[in-house]
Amino acid sequence: MKEEKIFNITADRETDGTRLDRVLSFSLPETSRSHIQKLIEKGMVSLEGETCFSKKHKVKAGQKIRIVLPEPEESNIAAEDIPLDIVYEDDDLLVADKQKGMVVHPAAGSYSHTLVNAVLFHCGNRLSGINGITRPGIVHRIDKDTTGLIMIAKNDAAHGSLARQLAEHSVVRGYKALVYNNIIEDQGRIEEPLGRDPKNRLRQTVGGLNAREAVTNYKVIERFGKYTLIEARLETGRTHQIRVHMAYIKHPLFGDYIYGPKKNRYGIEGQMLHAYLLGFVHPSKGKYMEFQSPLPHEFETVLQKIRNEK
């Protein structure tokens, strides 16, 4: 029997006068806007207790929104012929360069067009089953709007090895991020436990519910006055870790409408965060391997615009 998830959202001042589908997209970042629009059309969204069928309805600050999200059926997870940017592949694993807007695995509102759907088509049944039918081969994940490198395990032995390395914090994971405001120090370290925000289950926060250790190291790559380009290295891998930690020290990521300003001068939707570096010991060969990915076009374009304005 398919279960439903119900989310109750209160519009804030930053979303006053914003379209209903866009407000819901802000609040449910792992759910595609097209799926949200379909749910609105089906009467699955209510505003102040009244069903709203208009995706263009302008929401007012303080209004309460209720949305019902059906759970995906495991049997619906199908292989899809979606182009994959494969950086490396052998019999044990593959490393893919994920594009912006692609969800890693099926979840409520994202039943198809995920990285898992693409990998299923590419690999067939040659994927580890440790994480179950909805997440075959998935050892770790990156957010929908985060771009860059992710490793996929093709068998359970490889999955176990990579998972142990993640647990031991020996996997090298480097990110490049554009953040708001000028960071004065050349480098820094953030050690703040992260847990679920008690006021919003979709957000993480410092010292939230069931908070766990989280450590992010960062260093400045380039300063622009109002913005700073940084490199961040993870010692732990908590949900939204870089996004929450940088927002905590008053440097939210550019484009991150969940933890930073909901609007920006270039109309970018989704955080400017790129997983450019990934290093680990190969599960069967026993040698260290490291991969790098160039910044995506959108990221480079925004940086060039900022440089031209200096």
Backbone hydrogen bonds, N-H to C=O, Kabsch-Sander energy under -0.5 kcal/mol:
donor,donor_aa,acceptor,acceptor_aa,energy
5,K,69,L,-3.1
7,F,67,I,-2.6
9,I,7,F,-0.5
9,I,65,I,-3.2
11,A,9,I,-0.5
11,A,63,Q,-2.7
15,T,12,D,-1.1
16,D,13,R,-1.1
17,G,59,V,-3.5
18,T,15,T,-2.3
18,T,59,V,-0.6
20,L,57,H,-1.9
21,D,55,K,-1.9
23,V,19,R,-2.3
24,L,20,L,-2.3
25,S,21,D,-1.6
26,F,22,R,-2.1
27,S,23,V,-1.9
28,L,24,L,-2.2
31,T,28,L,-2.1
32,S,109,G,-0.7
36,I,32,S,-2.0
37,Q,33,R,-2.6
38,K,34,S,-1.7
39,L,35,H,-2.1
40,I,36,I,-2.2
41,E,37,Q,-2.2
42,K,38,K,-1.5
43,G,40,I,-1.6
44,M,39,L,-2.8
46,S,66,R,-2.6
47,L,50,E,-3.4
48,E,64,K,-3.1
50,E,47,L,-1.8
52,C,45,V,-2.5
55,K,53,F,-0.6
57,H,54,S,-1.1
59,V,18,T,-2.8
59,V,57,H,-0.6
62,G,11,A,-3.0
63,Q,60,K,-2.0
65,I,9,I,-3.9
66,R,46,S,-2.6
67,I,7,F,-2.4
68,V,44,M,-1.9
69,L,5,K,-3.5
69,L,67,I,-0.5
71,E,3,E,-2.4
76,N,73,E,-1.9
77,I,74,E,-1.6
78,A,76,N,-0.9
80,E,117,N,-2.2
82,I,80,E,-2.2
86,I,84,L,-1.1
87,V,85,D,-0.6
87,V,95,V,-2.8
88,Y,95,V,-1.5
90,D,93,L,-2.4
94,L,152,I,-2.1
95,V,88,Y,-2.7
96,A,94,L,-0.5
96,A,150,I,-2.5
97,D,85,D,-3.0
98,K,96,A,-0.8
98,K,148,G,-3.3
101,G,144,K,-1.5
102,M,99,Q,-1.2
102,M,144,K,-0.6
103,V,101,G,-0.6
107,A,110,S,-1.1
110,S,107,A,-2.7
115,L,103,V,-2.6
116,V,104,V,-1.7
118,A,114,T,-1.8
119,V,115,L,-2.7
120,L,116,V,-2.7
121,F,117,N,-1.5
122,H,118,A,-1.9
123,C,119,V,-3.3
124,G,120,L,-2.1
126,R,123,C,-1.6
127,L,125,N,-1.5
128,S,153,A,-1.9
132,G,129,G,-1.8
135,R,132,G,-0.8
137,G,128,S,-1.4
138,I,135,R,-1.6
139,V,137,G,-0.6
139,V,151,M,-0.9
140,H,151,M,-0.6
146,T,143,D,-1.3
147,T,273,L,-2.0
148,G,98,K,-2.3
149,L,275,A,-2.5
150,I,96,A,-2.0
152,I,94,L,-2.9
153,A,137,G,-2.6
154,K,92,D,-3.2
155,N,92,D,-0.7
159,H,155,N,-2.3
160,G,156,D,-2.7
161,S,157,A,-2.0
162,L,158,A,-2.5
163,A,159,H,-2.7
164,R,160,G,-2.0
165,Q,161,S,-1.9
166,L,162,L,-2.1
167,A,163,A,-2.3
168,E,164,R,-2.1
169,H,166,L,-1.2
170,S,165,Q,-2.4
171,V,165,Q,-0.8
172,V,279,G,-2.5
173,R,171,V,-0.6
174,G,277,L,-2.1
175,Y,232,A,-2.8
176,K,274,H,-2.5
177,A,230,I,-2.2
178,L,272,M,-1.7
179,V,177,A,-0.6
179,V,228,T,-2.8
180,Y,252,P,-2.6
181,N,226,K,-3.6
183,I,181,N,-0.5
184,I,182,N,-0.7
188,G,218,Y,-2.7
190,I,216,T,-3.2
191,E,189,R,-0.6
192,E,190,I,-0.5
192,E,214,A,-1.1
194,L,212,R,-2.5
195,G,205,T,-2.3
196,R,209,L,-1.6
197,D,200,N,-0.6
197,D,203,R,-2.6
200,N,197,D,-1.0
203,R,200,N,-2.0
205,T,195,G,-3.0
207,G,193,P,-2.8
208,G,205,T,-1.6
209,L,196,R,-3.0
211,A,208,G,-1.3
212,R,194,L,-2.6
216,T,190,I,-2.3
217,N,233,R,-2.6
218,Y,188,G,-2.7
219,K,231,E,-2.2
220,V,186,D,-2.9
221,I,229,L,-3.1
222,E,229,L,-1.8
224,F,227,Y,-2.7
226,K,224,F,-1.4
228,T,179,V,-2.2
229,L,222,E,-3.2
230,I,177,A,-2.9
230,I,228,T,-0.5
231,E,219,K,-2.6
232,A,175,Y,-2.7
233,R,217,N,-3.2
234,L,173,R,-1.5
235,E,215,V,-2.2
236,T,215,V,-1.1
241,Q,238,R,-1.9
244,V,240,H,-2.9
245,H,241,Q,-2.8
246,M,242,I,-2.5
247,A,243,R,-1.7
248,Y,244,V,-2.2
249,I,245,H,-1.3
250,K,247,A,-1.7
251,H,246,M,-3.0
254,F,178,L,-3.2
256,D,253,L,-1.9
257,Y,255,G,-1.3
260,G,256,D,-1.7
267,G,264,N,-1.4
270,G,255,G,-1.7
270,G,268,I,-0.6
272,M,254,F,-2.2
273,L,271,Q,-1.6
274,H,176,K,-2.7
275,A,147,T,-3.5
276,Y,174,G,-0.7
276,Y,274,H,-1.5
277,L,174,G,-2.1
278,L,291,F,-2.2
279,G,172,V,-2.4
280,F,289,M,-2.3
282,H,280,F,-0.5
282,H,287,K,-3.1
286,G,282,H,-1.8
289,M,280,F,-3.2
291,F,278,L,-2.7
293,S,276,Y,-2.1
300,E,296,P,-2.3
301,T,297,H,-2.6
302,V,298,E,-2.1
303,L,299,F,-2.2
304,Q,300,E,-2.3
305,K,301,T,-2.1
306,I,302,V,-2.3
307,R,303,L,-2.5
308,N,304,Q,-2.2
309,E,305,K,-1.0
309,E,306,I,-0.6
310,K,306,I,-0.6
310,K,307,R,-0.9
